Amino acid sequence: MNTVRIFCENDKAYHKVPLGKKLKDLSEEFCNSLDDKDSGMRIPVLAALVDHQLKELDYPVMMSHRVEFIGYTHPDGRRTYIRSLCFVLQKAVRELYPELILSIDYSLPSGLYCELREKKGHDDGRPVVRFLTDDELDLMKRKMQEIISMDFPFRKSKMTLDEACKIFSDNNQPVKAQLIKSLGKYLYSVYFLDGLADTFYGPLVPSTGYLKTFDIVPFNDGFCLQYPADGDIKKVINMKRQSKIAATLKESSDWCYIMGVKGVGTLNEAITGGHAVQLIQIAEALHERKYADIADMIYMQRDRIKIVFIAGPSSSGKTSSSKRLALQCRVLGLNPKTIELDNYFVDRDNTPRDEKGEYDFEALEAMDLKFLNSQLNDLLSGKEVQIPRFDFKEGKRFFDGNYMKLNEKDILIMEGIHALNPAMVTNVDNTRIFRVYASALTSLSLDENNNISTSDNRMLRRMIRDNRTRGINPETTIMRWQSVRRGENRNIFPFQENADAVFNSAMIFELPVLKYYAEPLLRRIAPNSPAYTEAVRLLKFLEYIIELSPEEISTIPPTSIIREFIGGQSL
């Protein structure tokens, strides 16, 4: 048989194609470019989903498949573009600064935060960062443009563990070499770009010529690598200098280095070496110290502050954070009281609707702001109010005799998605309010130039918790996640810098814990499910992490944030 039959999702048609023909050739024949529904532009094909599994366009078709060609508007197309752009950056750094190590450290609202580091760090383990001038950054950008204009192909090759380790050790990438050693596999996929070898945990575009849109912007001690915005592949993301979030990520990254955990490979070695319990204890102690620091900030302003708002994206640990913060406030002699902002929803009939005509419970207008402002003002003036309850089944507010009054040492703690939005309390004296932003700001990286997505970390948390507490299957969590992310981009992330304090709820040991619980859930998703592509991606990511044993997990204290998701919390 010299041909195979494929079904192309893009044109909804069956095609007979030559055996072994590459996806790139098929895309040029059946789907040369894609329509961007938002902008109306035609965008290039970057990768393909073959039977719901992500493949690069060099993949040869050897049997019958369902194929969907994807571009930048698809999450996997976007990730493919960014991975490939990171390789171009690595190539530019290697040519300009061969004595330095590129570290792609963590995600910023406007791109990826990167640093050039000396081979030897400070005595305390922190890296020594080489600061680049504006002229040097411009030179790096021009070098990347030159590499892109040459349209070099990305090529993938299989090699043994020893061969790969030697390449990465010679490339001054000890963390990458350490990671693949910790996994103990025999063969590894290595990508090549004009003679430079590297690993990226997912497909790349066919060649550098696909990567026309990017920028490099100075940021703190390093720089921000910018890639196209969601809505327009010809423009980079607008630069947002959110200094408080960046400072928190930087602090967490430095702390990982001080702990000797320079990447997932080091973490894996610590676990296999029997040090997991020690990591848990130190990470929990750090969290407790951070809660105490925030409580101290509130206490020092106790004559002014009477209300604490806590906000954060989905699965950031807001509920645990509010309870842990309340405990620390009690230690200082304050008397915390809590009100759930969800009790201030408008009745269901008055709930706004989204563009699909469905109830938009995340819109600010879904809350009765006038009533909320009135009750907060009454509490601040020393009056007693009756706190509402909301019946989500009936969609109506009711009262059950729960009265509250703020006395001298009382402090009110409220958490919700709009808590950092000043529009929520326009009629309340904002000098009486202290705002806390909580999120799992993952700064641990797989290796030198492959960071870990904060969003992925939170989705795993949510998947485990929702399955355990609500019986929601992992497929549903995955399919809802993009909608959750859109709500966060609209209602939470724009207001992060309004926080008086930022709390990073990520734990250095949590991915090995989440793997233990999430992997069995992800394996239940069937290959014909629309969530299968994402499940495969997450499972591949989790392959690089060594999970904790049940005995090690049992040492996580009952007050830990992680217990909010895996169970066993005593707060």
Secondary structure in CASP SS format (residue, H / E / C, confidence):
PFRMAT SS
TARGET T0000
AUTHOR 0000-0000-0000
METHOD secondary structure of the structure
MODEL  1
M C 1.00
N C 1.00
T E 1.00
V E 1.00
R E 1.00
I E 1.00
F E 1.00
C E 1.00
E C 1.00
N C 1.00
D C 1.00
K C 1.00
A E 1.00
Y E 1.00
H E 1.00
K E 1.00
V E 1.00
P E 1.00
L C 1.00
G C 1.00
K C 1.00
K E 1.00
L H 1.00
K H 1.00
D H 1.00
L H 1.00
S H 1.00
E H 1.00
E H 1.00
F H 1.00
C C 1.00
N C 1.00
S E 1.00
L E 1.00
D E 1.00
D C 1.00
K C 1.00
D C 1.00
S C 1.00
G C 1.00
M C 1.00
R E 1.00
I E 1.00
P E 1.00
V C 1.00
L C 1.00
A E 1.00
A E 1.00
L E 1.00
V E 1.00
D C 1.00
H C 1.00
Q E 1.00
L E 1.00
K E 1.00
E C 1.00
L C 1.00
D C 1.00
Y C 1.00
P E 1.00
V C 1.00
M C 1.00
M C 1.00
S C 1.00
H E 1.00
R E 1.00
V E 1.00
E E 1.00
F E 1.00
I E 1.00
G C 1.00
Y C 1.00
T C 1.00
H C 1.00
P H 1.00
D H 1.00
G H 1.00
R H 1.00
R H 1.00
T H 1.00
Y H 1.00
I H 1.00
R H 1.00
S H 1.00
L H 1.00
C H 1.00
F H 1.00
V H 1.00
L H 1.00
Q H 1.00
K H 1.00
A H 1.00
V H 1.00
R H 1.00
E H 1.00
L H 1.00
Y C 1.00
P C 1.00
E C 1.00
L C 1.00
I E 1.00
L E 1.00
S E 1.00
I E 1.00
D E 1.00
Y E 1.00
S E 1.00
L E 1.00
P C 1.00
S C 1.00
G E 1.00
L E 1.00
Y E 1.00
C E 1.00
E E 1.00
L E 1.00
R E 1.00
E C 1.00
K C 1.00
K C 1.00
G C 1.00
H C 1.00
D C 1.00
D C 1.00
G C 1.00
R C 1.00
P C 1.00
V C 1.00
V E 1.00
R C 1.00
F C 1.00
L C 1.00
T C 1.00
D H 1.00
D H 1.00
E H 1.00
L H 1.00
D H 1.00
L H 1.00
M H 1.00
K H 1.00
R H 1.00
K H 1.00
M H 1.00
Q H 1.00
E H 1.00
I H 1.00
I H 1.00
S H 1.00
M C 1.00
D C 1.00
F C 1.00
P E 1.00
F E 1.00
R E 1.00
K E 1.00
S E 1.00
K E 1.00
M E 1.00
T E 1.00
L H 1.00
D H 1.00
E H 1.00
A H 1.00
C H 1.00
K H 1.00
I H 1.00
F H 1.00
S H 1.00
D H 1.00
N C 1.00
N C 1.00
Q C 1.00
P H 1.00
V H 1.00
K H 1.00
A H 1.00
Q H 1.00
L H 1.00
I H 1.00
K H 1.00
S H 1.00
L H 1.00
G C 1.00
K C 1.00
Y C 1.00
L E 1.00
Y E 1.00
S E 1.00
V E 1.00
Y E 1.00
F E 1.00
L E 1.00
D C 1.00
G C 1.00
L E 1.00
A E 1.00
D E 1.00
T C 1.00
F C 1.00
Y C 1.00
G C 1.00
P C 1.00
L C 1.00
V C 1.00
P C 1.00
S E 1.00
T H 1.00
G H 1.00
Y H 1.00
L C 1.00
K C 1.00
T C 1.00
F C 1.00
D E 1.00
I E 1.00
V E 1.00
P E 1.00
F E 1.00
N C 1.00
D C 1.00
G E 1.00
F E 1.00
C E 1.00
L E 1.00
Q E 1.00
Y C 1.00
P E 1.00
A C 1.00
D C 1.00
G C 1.00
D C 1.00
I C 1.00
K C 1.00
K C 1.00
V E 1.00
I C 1.00
N C 1.00
M C 1.00
K C 1.00
R C 1.00
Q C 1.00
S H 1.00
K H 1.00
I H 1.00
A H 1.00
A H 1.00
T H 1.00
L H 1.00
K H 1.00
E H 1.00
S H 1.00
S H 1.00
D H 1.00
W H 1.00
C H 1.00
Y H 1.00
I H 1.00
M C 1.00
G C 1.00
V C 1.00
K C 1.00
G C 1.00
V H 1.00
G H 1.00
T H 1.00
L H 1.00
N H 1.00
E H 1.00
A H 1.00
I H 1.00
T H 1.00
G C 1.00
G C 1.00
H C 1.00
A H 1.00
V H 1.00
Q H 1.00
L H 1.00
I H 1.00
Q H 1.00
I H 1.00
A H 1.00
E H 1.00
A H 1.00
L H 1.00
H H 1.00
E H 1.00
R H 1.00
K H 1.00
Y H 1.00
A H 1.00
D H 1.00
I H 1.00
A H 1.00
D H 1.00
M H 1.00
I H 1.00
Y H 1.00
M H 1.00
Q C 1.00
R C 1.00
D C 1.00
R C 1.00
I C 1.00
K C 1.00
I E 1.00
V E 1.00
F E 1.00
I E 1.00
A E 1.00
G C 1.00
P C 1.00
S C 1.00
S C 1.00
S C 1.00
G C 1.00
K H 1.00
T H 1.00
S H 1.00
S H 1.00
S H 1.00
K H 1.00
R H 1.00
L H 1.00
A H 1.00
L H 1.00
Q H 1.00
C H 1.00
R H 1.00
V H 1.00
L C 1.00
G C 1.00
L C 1.00
N E 1.00
P E 1.00
K E 1.00
T E 1.00
I C 1.00
E C 1.00
L H 1.00
D H 1.00
N H 1.00
Y H 1.00
F E 1.00
V C 1.00
D C 1.00
R H 1.00
D H 1.00
N H 1.00
T C 1.00
P C 1.00
R E 1.00
D C 1.00
E C 1.00
K C 1.00
G C 1.00
E C 1.00
Y E 1.00
D C 1.00
F C 1.00
E C 1.00
A C 1.00
L H 1.00
E H 1.00
A H 1.00
M E 1.00
D C 1.00
L H 1.00
K H 1.00
F H 1.00
L H 1.00
N H 1.00
S H 1.00
Q H 1.00
L H 1.00
N H 1.00
D H 1.00
L H 1.00
L H 1.00
S C 1.00
G C 1.00
K C 1.00
E C 1.00
V E 1.00
Q E 1.00
I E 1.00
P E 1.00
R E 1.00
F E 1.00
D E 1.00
F C 1.00
K C 1.00
E C 1.00
G C 1.00
K E 1.00
R E 1.00
F E 1.00
F E 1.00
D E 1.00
G E 1.00
N E 1.00
Y E 1.00
M E 1.00
K C 1.00
L C 1.00
N C 1.00
E C 1.00
K C 1.00
D E 1.00
I E 1.00
L E 1.00
I E 1.00
M E 1.00
E E 1.00
G C 1.00
I C 1.00
H C 1.00
A C 1.00
L C 1.00
N C 1.00
P H 1.00
A H 1.00
M H 1.00
V H 1.00
T C 1.00
N C 1.00
V C 1.00
D C 1.00
N H 1.00
T H 1.00
R H 1.00
I E 1.00
F E 1.00
R E 1.00
V E 1.00
Y E 1.00
A E 1.00
S E 1.00
A C 1.00
L C 1.00
T C 1.00
S C 1.00
L C 1.00
S E 1.00
L E 1.00
D E 1.00
E C 1.00
N C 1.00
N E 1.00
N E 1.00
I C 1.00
S C 1.00
T H 1.00
S H 1.00
D H 1.00
N H 1.00
R H 1.00
M H 1.00
L H 1.00
R H 1.00
R H 1.00
M H 1.00
I H 1.00
R H 1.00
D H 1.00
N H 1.00
R H 1.00
T H 1.00
R H 1.00
G C 1.00
I C 1.00
N C 1.00
P H 1.00
E H 1.00
T H 1.00
T H 1.00
I H 1.00
M H 1.00
R H 1.00
W H 1.00
Q H 1.00
S H 1.00
V H 1.00
R H 1.00
R H 1.00
G H 1.00
E H 1.00
N H 1.00
R H 1.00
N H 1.00
I C 1.00
F H 1.00
P H 1.00
F H 1.00
Q H 1.00
E H 1.00
N H 1.00
A C 1.00
D C 1.00
A E 1.00
V E 1.00
F E 1.00
N E 1.00
S C 1.00
A C 1.00
M C 1.00
I C 1.00
F C 1.00
E H 1.00
L H 1.00
P H 1.00
V H 1.00
L H 1.00
K H 1.00
Y H 1.00
Y H 1.00
A H 1.00
E H 1.00
P H 1.00
L H 1.00
L H 1.00
R C 1.00
R C 1.00
I C 1.00
A C 1.00
P C 1.00
N C 1.00
S C 1.00
P C 1.00
A C 1.00
Y H 1.00
T H 1.00
E H 1.00
A H 1.00
V H 1.00
R H 1.00
L H 1.00
L H 1.00
K H 1.00
F H 1.00
L H 1.00
E C 1.00
Y C 1.00
I C 1.00
I C 1.00
E C 1.00
L C 1.00
S C 1.00
P H 1.00
E H 1.00
E H 1.00
I H 1.00
S C 1.00
T C 1.00
I C 1.00
P C 1.00
P C 1.00
T C 1.00
S C 1.00
I C 1.00
I C 1.00
R H 1.00
E H 1.00
F H 1.00
I H 1.00
G C 1.00
G C 1.00
Q C 1.00
S C 1.00
L C 1.00
END
